[in-house]
Amino acid sequence: MIKEITCIGCPMGCRITAEVDGDRILSIEGYTCNIGKKYAQEELTLPTRMVTALMKVYGTAQPLSVKTSRPIEKNKIFDCLKEITRHTVMRPIHIGEVVIKNVCGTPVDIIATKELE
């Protein structure tokens, strides 16, 4: 099967074509740098994404902006968002503070991206 993806690893936005057989990558063409090759390999085998969201803060309507500490598997994004909506944090919160450890049973944490006094 032939798959086409656009690389987001650098500003070039290369159109990459890959031939895959199930979980195996048979060939990758169209990238102009090693970033593109690595991106295509990861995207075709285990795609990941950074997740950003808003979290409830106890005692205020002002939400806290949060993000994953590193990319999480793409198939866990919605579970991650559901877990974030189930939590409420208390002030004060500091940028970089872990507000949920090991989200969805992964080694990825949810961290604050804003100060709330």
ROROLUM-170750 format. One record per atom (N, C-alpha, C): residue number from 0; chain; y, x, z negated. Coordinates in nm, 3 decimals. Each point is the difference from the previous one (the first is absolute). Layout:
PT seq mol      py      px      pz
PT NUM   A       Y       X       Z
...
***
This chain:
PT seq mol      py      px      pz
PT   0   A  -0.116   0.084   0.000
PT   0   A   0.116  -0.084   0.000
PT   0   A   0.124   0.090   0.000
PT   1   A   0.100  -0.041   0.075
PT   1   A   0.126   0.073   0.008
PT   1   A   0.102  -0.068  -0.091
PT   2   A   0.067   0.080  -0.085
PT   2   A   0.105  -0.052  -0.087
PT   2   A   0.128   0.075   0.029
PT   3   A   0.110  -0.073  -0.001
PT   3   A   0.131   0.061   0.021
PT   3   A   0.085  -0.021  -0.124
PT   4   A   0.066   0.108  -0.044
PT   4   A   0.090  -0.009  -0.114
PT   4   A   0.126   0.080   0.030
PT   5   A   0.107  -0.034  -0.068
PT   5   A   0.123   0.076   0.012
PT   5   A   0.015   0.083  -0.127
PT   6   A   0.015   0.128   0.016
PT   6   A   0.011   0.090  -0.114
PT   6   A   0.135  -0.020  -0.069
PT   7   A  -0.004  -0.001  -0.133
PT   7   A   0.123  -0.011  -0.079
PT   7   A   0.023   0.127  -0.082
PT   8   A  -0.071   0.107   0.034
PT   8   A   0.008   0.125  -0.075
PT   8   A   0.127   0.078   0.022
PT   9   A   0.064  -0.017   0.113
PT   9   A   0.127   0.068   0.028
PT   9   A   0.081  -0.089   0.095
PT  10   A   0.123   0.036   0.031
PT  10   A   0.084  -0.085   0.085
PT  10   A  -0.046  -0.016   0.145
PT  11   A  -0.095   0.080   0.045
PT  11   A  -0.045  -0.008   0.140
PT  11   A  -0.065  -0.134   0.033
PT  12   A  -0.073  -0.060  -0.096
PT  12   A  -0.064  -0.130   0.024
PT  12   A  -0.102   0.004   0.111
PT  13   A  -0.084   0.102   0.001
PT  13   A  -0.100   0.016   0.106
PT  13   A  -0.095  -0.120   0.007
PT  14   A  -0.034  -0.037   0.121
PT  14   A  -0.098  -0.106   0.024
PT  14   A  -0.135   0.070   0.007
PT  15   A  -0.085  -0.023  -0.099
PT  15   A  -0.128   0.069  -0.011
PT  15   A  -0.113  -0.094   0.041
PT  16   A  -0.090   0.053   0.081
PT  16   A  -0.118  -0.074   0.042
PT  16   A  -0.123   0.068  -0.059
PT  17   A  -0.086  -0.080  -0.060
PT  17   A  -0.121   0.054  -0.060
PT  17   A  -0.121  -0.079   0.047
PT  18   A  -0.107   0.073   0.021
PT  18   A  -0.127  -0.065   0.030
PT  18   A  -0.085   0.006  -0.126
PT  19   A  -0.044  -0.118  -0.045
PT  19   A  -0.078  -0.006  -0.124
PT  19   A  -0.132  -0.073   0.025
PT  20   A  -0.098   0.039  -0.079
PT  20   A  -0.131  -0.065   0.003
PT  20   A  -0.034  -0.033  -0.145
PT  21   A   0.029  -0.123  -0.041
PT  21   A  -0.019  -0.036  -0.140
PT  21   A   0.098   0.075  -0.087
PT  22   A  -0.053   0.081  -0.093
PT  22   A   0.084   0.081  -0.088
PT  22   A   0.027   0.139   0.054
PT  23   A  -0.059   0.033   0.113
PT  23   A   0.014   0.135   0.057
PT  23   A   0.113   0.004   0.103
PT  24   A   0.079   0.106  -0.008
PT  24   A   0.105   0.023   0.099
PT  24   A  -0.057   0.095   0.104
PT  25   A  -0.006  -0.046   0.125
PT  25   A  -0.055   0.082   0.108
PT  25   A   0.106   0.088   0.063
PT  26   A   0.122  -0.052   0.014
PT  26   A   0.108   0.080   0.057
PT  26   A   0.135  -0.059  -0.040
PT  27   A   0.101   0.088  -0.003
PT  27   A   0.137  -0.041  -0.029
PT  27   A   0.090   0.070   0.102
PT  28   A   0.087  -0.078   0.067
PT  28   A   0.091   0.056   0.099
PT  28   A   0.139  -0.060  -0.017
PT  29   A   0.100   0.074   0.046
PT  29   A   0.136  -0.051   0.004
PT  29   A   0.091   0.052  -0.110
PT  30   A  -0.053   0.069  -0.099
PT  30   A   0.086   0.054  -0.105
PT  30   A   0.060   0.132   0.048
PT  31   A   0.120   0.031  -0.049
PT  31   A   0.065   0.124   0.042
PT  31   A   0.007   0.103  -0.113
PT  32   A  -0.044  -0.040  -0.121
PT  32   A  -0.001   0.095  -0.111
PT  32   A  -0.118  -0.031  -0.092
PT  33   A  -0.028   0.090  -0.090
PT  33   A  -0.113  -0.019  -0.091
PT  33   A   0.023  -0.115  -0.098
PT  34   A   0.125  -0.034  -0.025
PT  34   A   0.029  -0.115  -0.085
PT  34   A  -0.056  -0.126   0.066
PT  35   A   0.019  -0.011   0.130
PT  35   A  -0.052  -0.116   0.073
PT  35   A  -0.151  -0.008  -0.001
PT  36   A  -0.064   0.115   0.016
PT  36   A  -0.146   0.003  -0.003
PT  36   A  -0.052  -0.043  -0.137
PT  37   A   0.061   0.054  -0.105
PT  37   A  -0.041  -0.035  -0.138
PT  37   A   0.026  -0.148  -0.027
PT  38   A   0.118  -0.050   0.041
PT  38   A   0.033  -0.140  -0.019
PT  38   A  -0.103  -0.089   0.067
PT  39   A  -0.034   0.031   0.124
PT  39   A  -0.097  -0.082   0.073
PT  39   A  -0.137   0.002  -0.069
PT  40   A  -0.044   0.116  -0.044
PT  40   A  -0.130   0.009  -0.068
PT  40   A   0.000  -0.087  -0.126
PT  41   A   0.106   0.008  -0.079
PT  41   A   0.007  -0.079  -0.122
PT  41   A   0.011  -0.149   0.030
PT  42   A   0.081  -0.034   0.098
PT  42   A   0.022  -0.141   0.035
PT  42   A  -0.128  -0.064   0.054
PT  43   A  -0.082   0.078   0.067
PT  43   A  -0.122  -0.054   0.058
PT  43   A  -0.118  -0.002  -0.098
PT  44   A   0.005   0.082  -0.104
PT  44   A  -0.112   0.006  -0.093
PT  44   A   0.029  -0.067  -0.133
PT  45   A   0.115   0.029  -0.062
PT  45   A   0.036  -0.060  -0.128
PT  45   A   0.151  -0.014  -0.008
PT  46   A   0.054  -0.106   0.060
PT  46   A   0.146  -0.018   0.000
PT  46   A   0.055  -0.027  -0.140
PT  47   A   0.113   0.062  -0.031
PT  47   A   0.066  -0.019  -0.128
PT  47   A   0.147  -0.032   0.021
PT  48   A   0.061  -0.061  -0.100
PT  48   A   0.141  -0.034   0.007
PT  48   A   0.062   0.012  -0.139
PT  49   A   0.128   0.034  -0.003
PT  49   A   0.078  -0.010  -0.123
PT  49   A   0.031  -0.149  -0.018
PT  50   A   0.001  -0.046  -0.123
PT  50   A   0.032  -0.139  -0.029
PT  50   A   0.125  -0.003  -0.087
PT  51   A   0.096  -0.083   0.038
PT  51   A   0.119  -0.022  -0.082
PT  51   A   0.006  -0.148  -0.034
PT  52   A   0.051  -0.030  -0.118
PT  52   A   0.005  -0.140  -0.044
PT  52   A   0.104  -0.015  -0.110
PT  53   A   0.014  -0.124  -0.046
PT  53   A   0.087  -0.031  -0.114
PT  53   A  -0.089  -0.052  -0.112
PT  54   A   0.032   0.041  -0.123
PT  54   A  -0.080  -0.037  -0.116
PT  54   A   0.089  -0.075  -0.099
PT  55   A  -0.057  -0.098  -0.068
PT  55   A   0.075  -0.077  -0.100
PT  55   A   0.031   0.088  -0.121
PT  56   A   0.119  -0.024  -0.056
PT  56   A   0.044   0.070  -0.121
PT  56   A   0.021  -0.105  -0.108
PT  57   A  -0.061   0.021  -0.114
PT  57   A   0.008  -0.094  -0.111
PT  57   A   0.146  -0.020  -0.043
PT  58   A   0.041  -0.128  -0.012
PT  58   A   0.132  -0.032  -0.052
PT  58   A   0.114   0.002   0.099
PT  59   A  -0.029   0.019   0.128
PT  59   A   0.107   0.002   0.101
PT  59   A  -0.053  -0.048   0.135
PT  60   A   0.090  -0.048   0.082
PT  60   A  -0.037  -0.041   0.136
PT  60   A   0.006   0.119   0.096
PT  61   A   0.058   0.111  -0.046
PT  61   A   0.012   0.118   0.085
PT  61   A  -0.136   0.069   0.011
PT  62   A  -0.056   0.010   0.122
PT  62   A  -0.130   0.065   0.015
PT  62   A   0.013   0.152   0.002
PT  63   A  -0.112   0.064  -0.019
PT  63   A  -0.009   0.146   0.006
PT  63   A  -0.066   0.038   0.132
PT  64   A   0.062   0.090   0.075
PT  64   A  -0.063   0.048   0.123
PT  64   A  -0.103   0.107  -0.038
PT  65   A  -0.119  -0.011   0.062
PT  65   A  -0.111   0.090  -0.028
PT  65   A  -0.066   0.043   0.131
PT  66   A  -0.080   0.106  -0.009
PT  66   A  -0.077   0.044   0.116
PT  66   A  -0.128   0.068  -0.047
PT  67   A  -0.092   0.018   0.092
PT  67   A  -0.121   0.075  -0.032
PT  67   A   0.037   0.148  -0.010
PT  68   A  -0.073   0.072  -0.086
PT  68   A   0.028   0.142  -0.018
PT  68   A  -0.045   0.082   0.120
PT  69   A  -0.089  -0.056   0.078
PT  69   A  -0.043   0.060   0.127
PT  69   A  -0.059  -0.112   0.085
PT  70   A  -0.029   0.026   0.125
PT  70   A  -0.054  -0.107   0.084
PT  70   A  -0.131  -0.055  -0.054
PT  71   A  -0.018  -0.130   0.020
PT  71   A  -0.121  -0.070  -0.043
PT  71   A  -0.074  -0.049   0.125
PT  72   A  -0.129  -0.015  -0.009
PT  72   A  -0.077  -0.048   0.115
PT  72   A   0.059  -0.132   0.050
PT  73   A   0.012  -0.011   0.130
PT  73   A   0.064  -0.116   0.061
PT  73   A  -0.069  -0.131  -0.039
PT  74   A  -0.131   0.004  -0.017
PT  74   A  -0.072  -0.123  -0.033
PT  74   A   0.020  -0.044  -0.145
PT  75   A   0.071   0.080  -0.080
PT  75   A   0.027  -0.035  -0.141
PT  75   A   0.145  -0.041  -0.023
PT  76   A   0.080  -0.007   0.105
PT  76   A   0.142  -0.030  -0.015
PT  76   A   0.023  -0.135  -0.068
PT  77   A  -0.065  -0.105   0.047
PT  77   A   0.025  -0.133  -0.056
PT  77   A  -0.050  -0.011  -0.143
PT  78   A  -0.112   0.064  -0.033
PT  78   A  -0.048   0.003  -0.138
PT  78   A   0.100   0.073  -0.089
PT  79   A   0.056   0.107   0.052
PT  79   A   0.101   0.078  -0.072
PT  79   A   0.122  -0.087  -0.029
PT  80   A   0.048  -0.073   0.100
PT  80   A   0.116  -0.088  -0.019
PT  80   A  -0.029  -0.110  -0.101
PT  81   A  -0.121  -0.055   0.004
PT  81   A  -0.038  -0.104  -0.098
PT  81   A   0.002   0.056  -0.141
PT  82   A  -0.052   0.121  -0.017
PT  82   A  -0.001   0.062  -0.132
PT  82   A   0.142   0.024  -0.051
PT  83   A   0.088   0.043   0.089
PT  83   A   0.140   0.022  -0.039
PT  83   A   0.063  -0.132  -0.047
PT  84   A  -0.026  -0.110   0.070
PT  84   A   0.060  -0.129  -0.038
PT  84   A  -0.054  -0.052  -0.133
PT  85   A  -0.116   0.045  -0.041
PT  85   A  -0.058  -0.044  -0.128
PT  85   A   0.059   0.074  -0.121
PT  86   A   0.075   0.106   0.024
PT  86   A   0.055   0.080  -0.109
PT  86   A   0.150  -0.027  -0.020
PT  87   A   0.043   0.012  -0.124
PT  87   A   0.141  -0.004  -0.036
PT  87   A   0.027   0.122  -0.086
PT  88   A   0.110   0.069   0.027
PT  88   A   0.033   0.121  -0.077
PT  88   A   0.116  -0.028  -0.094
PT  89   A   0.015   0.086  -0.100
PT  89   A   0.110  -0.011  -0.096
PT  89   A   0.096   0.116   0.020
PT  90   A   0.130  -0.029  -0.018
PT  90   A   0.102   0.104   0.007
PT  90   A  -0.006   0.084  -0.127
PT  91   A   0.046   0.121   0.003
PT  91   A   0.054   0.077   0.114
PT  91   A  -0.112   0.055   0.088
PT  92   A   0.034   0.016   0.125
PT  92   A  -0.090   0.057   0.100
PT  92   A   0.074   0.116   0.066
PT  93   A  -0.071   0.109   0.026
PT  93   A   0.062   0.116   0.062
PT  93   A  -0.065   0.029   0.136
PT  94   A   0.079   0.051   0.092
PT  94   A  -0.051   0.035   0.134
PT  94   A  -0.120   0.093  -0.016
PT  95   A  -0.106  -0.031   0.071
PT  95   A  -0.121   0.083  -0.003
PT  95   A  -0.099  -0.038  -0.108
PT  96   A   0.039  -0.092  -0.089
PT  96   A  -0.088  -0.042  -0.108
PT  96   A  -0.118  -0.081   0.056
PT  97   A  -0.119   0.029  -0.048
PT  97   A  -0.119  -0.075   0.042
PT  97   A   0.001  -0.134  -0.071
PT  98   A   0.000  -0.109   0.078
PT  98   A   0.000  -0.133  -0.058
PT  98   A  -0.136  -0.068   0.011
PT  99   A  -0.082   0.044   0.094
PT  99   A  -0.141  -0.042   0.010
PT  99   A  -0.080   0.123   0.036
PT 100   A  -0.096   0.034  -0.082
PT 100   A  -0.084   0.116   0.025
PT 100   A  -0.125  -0.045   0.077
PT 101   A  -0.041   0.080   0.098
PT 101   A  -0.124  -0.025   0.075
PT 101   A  -0.007  -0.142   0.056
PT 102   A   0.100  -0.038   0.077
PT 102   A   0.006  -0.134   0.057
PT 102   A  -0.127  -0.030   0.081
PT 103   A  -0.053  -0.117  -0.017
PT 103   A  -0.120  -0.047   0.070
PT 103   A  -0.119   0.095  -0.016
PT 104   A  -0.005   0.070  -0.112
PT 104   A  -0.112   0.091  -0.024
PT 104   A   0.004   0.126   0.084
PT 105   A   0.116   0.031   0.058
PT 105   A   0.015   0.120   0.082
PT 105   A   0.067   0.109  -0.084
PT 106   A   0.004   0.123   0.049
PT 106   A   0.074   0.104  -0.070
PT 106   A   0.152  -0.003   0.027
PT 107   A   0.048  -0.110   0.053
PT 107   A   0.142  -0.016   0.036
PT 107   A   0.071  -0.080  -0.110
PT 108   A   0.117   0.048  -0.040
PT 108   A   0.081  -0.069  -0.101
PT 108   A   0.115  -0.074   0.066
PT 109   A   0.054  -0.099  -0.071
PT 109   A   0.122  -0.067   0.041
PT 109   A   0.112   0.060  -0.084
PT 110   A   0.105   0.048   0.067
PT 110   A   0.109   0.066  -0.071
PT 110   A   0.134  -0.070   0.028
PT 111   A   0.088   0.010  -0.098
PT 111   A   0.134  -0.058   0.012
PT 111   A   0.085   0.084   0.094
PT 112   A   0.081  -0.067   0.080
PT 112   A   0.090   0.072   0.090
PT 112   A   0.147  -0.025  -0.036
PT 113   A   0.020  -0.053  -0.121
PT 113   A   0.135  -0.036  -0.043
PT 113   A   0.008   0.010  -0.152
PT 114   A   0.119   0.028  -0.050
PT 114   A   0.026   0.003  -0.144
PT 114   A   0.040  -0.140  -0.046
PT 115   A  -0.057  -0.045  -0.109
PT 115   A   0.042  -0.126  -0.061
PT 115   A   0.017   0.023  -0.150
PT 116   A   0.122  -0.011  -0.047
PT 116   A   0.028   0.020  -0.144
PT 116   A  -0.010  -0.130  -0.074
***
